[in-house]
C-alpha cells in the first residue's frame, strides 16, 4: 500500500483547482462587499446633495416677487401684450409685457395685497417663475431630482402657471416668433408630470 505524504497531496492537481476556486470565491465576495459599501455611501451622499439642492431650489423660487405674480395668475389678472414699435423697425424692438387687469370681484382686495405696478416685463415672468420650472425639468431629466419632489413641492405652482392664458399666449408667441417649439419644453415636461400625478 502506497503512503500519501503531504507533499504528494500538495502536488495533486485537484487540490490546487479547489484552492483556486475557493480563493476566487473569497475575492469575489470581498469585492462585492466593498462595492456594496461604496454604493451605499455614494447613495447617502447623493441623497444629502439632492436634499440640499432641493432646499436651494425652494429658497430661490419662493420669493416675494414670485408670490405676487402667482397671486395675479391665480386671479387670472395678467394679460400678455406685445407692444410693437410703429417705426417699421425689426421685431427686436417689440416690448413683451404682462398687463395687470384685476377682475372686478377681486378689486377691493388687490390694492392691499399686491404691488402698485400695472405692468410686468416678460423678463420678470421668466426670472421669477418660468425659468425655475424649466430648471426643474432639466434637473429631472438628469435624475438630480425625482418626480415626487417636483409634485410635492412645486406641482400647484407649475399647474397654475402652465394653465394660465397669459402664460400660454406668451410661450406660444415665443415659439412662433423664434421658430423654436422647444422653448420651455422642460416646463411642459414638469407640467405633464405634475398633472398626471395629481389625477
Secondary structure, 3 states (H helix, E strand, C coil): CCCCCHHHHHHCHHHHHHHHHHHHHHHHHHHHHHHHHHHHHHHHHHHHHHHHHHHHHHHHHCCHHHHHHHHHHHCCCEEEEEECCCCCCCHHHCEEEEEECCCHHHHHHHHHHCCCCCEEEHHHHHHHHHHHHHHHHHHHHCCCCCHHHHHHHHHHHHHHHHCCHHHHHHHHHHHHHHCCCCCCHHHHHHHHHHHHHCC
